[in-house]
Amino acid sequence: MPRGYWTCNLTEDKMKIFIMTDLEGVAGVVDFETQSYGMGKYYEEAKELLTEEVNASAAGAMEAGAKEILVVDGHGDGGIVFRNLHPEISLLHGRPVPQLWGLDMKKWDAMFLLAHHAMNGTYDGNLNHTYSSKTVVNMFLNGRPIGEIGMNIYLAGWHNIPCVLVTGDEAACREAKTYVPMIEKAAVKRGINRTCAISISPSRAREIIRKSSCNAVKKIGEIPPVKVKGPCELVIEFLSSANSFSYAQRPHIELLDGRKVRIRGRNFMDMWEKWHF
């Protein structure tokens, strides 16, 4: 397997994959109120759809040689049906989560971003938002707009872990490619707007995810970790001045105006730790 960019631990008996999940990028999940919020009418059904996409991803990764897989339930209200998980998967779930999501627990060979969504305001991004669908308008890292996909890629990169796979709608895949040009993509729906999309069938989505996960593992060694160098400044723009006021009460967070706060760090991790203080 090519190793043109960085060195990684790829002996078959030790290959470890870290899967960060969300719920809004699942085929068939297109609405916040009824599907991705905990009290939604179809929330439990949405969790089942995600769990089967996770199982398909794990099956594809193991087909390509992965021997250990940790799945992190990254959806706020929880998105995994534990009893239905693939028998070879371990799950990090519940709240509060570790500050680094478990990326520092082991030397992971690669990260997958499963069922992800585009950043808030993406015109064709189904269920687009940035960390909160109710309170955050925009986030900017060193002056450039950024969402959860970019932040997760940079966090993994800080730990020298490449992100090799993204699944979700077409907009999420497009966003991930701006950070990792060679990333393996599995688009399972096409967003029409924030709460409308064209989804492929669950069985077809799972097959695409399985194949893409297998291909992604084969790309380990070809795709380098993506890192931010130098000082970092994160600006968060909230919908309400109440949110910015609350954030600004925390150490290291500066109130810029009625709806914006700023967090400065010597590097990406210093900024991240101040943000998650």
Residue, then its C-alpha position, 0 to 999 in steps of 0.5 A: m500500500p502506498r505511503g507517499y505522505w506520512t507513516c502509519n500503523l498498517t499491519e493488518d492485526k492492528m489497523k484501527i478505524f475511528i468513526m465519528t457519526d452524526l444523524e443528519g447525513v443519513a439517507g431518509v433523514v431530511d427534517f429536524e423537528t420530526q427526525s433528528y430532535g430527540m422528541g421527534k415523531y420519527y426519531e427512533e426510526a432515524k436512529e435505526l437508519l443511522t445504525e445500519e449505515v454504521n454497520a455497513s461502514a464497519a463491514g466495508a472497513m473490515e473487508a479491507g483489513a481493519k481489525e478495530i473500530l470505535v464508533v463515536d455517537g456524535h449526535g447531540d441527542g444520541g443516534i445509535v441503536f446499541r442493540n443493533l450494532h455490528p458485533e465487532i464495533s465498540l461504541l463511545h456514547g453518552r454525555p458529556v463526552p471526552q474533550l477530544w472525542g477519544l481521538d487521543m485514546k489510541k493511535w488511530d490509522a484513519m477517521f471516517l465522518l459518517a452521516h455528516h451535513a454541510m455547514n449552516g447556510t449551504y444553499d443545497g445542504n440538507l439539514n445544514h447547520t454548524y454545531s447547533s441548528k437553533t443557536v449558531v449562525n456562522m463560525f469562522l476559523n482564521g477568517r474563513p467559514i467552517g463547519e463540523i466537517g472542517m473542525n473534525i478534519y483539523l482535530a484529527g489532523w492535530h493527532n496525525i490522523p487522516c480523514v479518509l471517508v465522508t458520507g452524507d448528502e452531496a453538499a457534505c461530500r463537496e465540503a469535505k473535499t475542499y479539505v481533503p481532495m482525495i477523500e473517499k465520498a459516499a453521497v446518499k442523498r441530494g439536498i433540495n434545501r435545508t429540510c428537503a432532499i432526494s434520498i436513495s433507498p436504505s439498501r442502496a445507501r448501505e451498499i454504497i457506504r460499504k464499498s466506499s468504506c472498503n475503498a477508504v481503508k485502501k487509501i490509508g497511506e495515500i491521504p495525509p492528515v490535514k493540519v492548521k499551522g500557527p495561531c488560530e482564531l475562532v469566531i462564533e456568530f450566534l442567533s441571539s445575544a443571550n448565547s454570546f453573552s453566556y459564552a463570554q462569561r467563560p475564560h478565554i472567550e472575548l465578546l466582539d459584539g452583540r452576537k459574536v465571540r472570539i477565541r484565540g489560541r497559540n495553535f489549533m489545540d490551544m484554541w480547541e481546549k479554550w473553546h471546550f473549557 
